[in-house]
Amino acid sequence: MAPHNRPSGIRTSLRQHLHSLPPSHRSPHLERHLLAKEKERLEQEIVRLERRCRQCRQQAADIEAQLATATEGASTRSSMLSPTGGNECDERPFSRMAVDY
């Protein structure tokens, strides 16, 4: 078999952390090695998750700032359009007329 045509079962078993020897038949040295590798993998995952958590918090803060800006802008625009906020000298804010199409 060519090197690029490896069966997918080998990769799958490696990704799933499957081993040919059950834990009861492993040597203590192999068991320590496997535990050390698992600890290293978990520490790397913790670093990735902490980075992702910081990214999510930053995105949430950015969205909160955008929301505050949009809310502030909307309240400013609505006060300009409201009958009491914009032209206070006019009693009627809008005049209506019929339009034929």
Helices and strands as residue ranges (DSSP letters): G 3-5, H 8-15, G 23-25, H 28-81
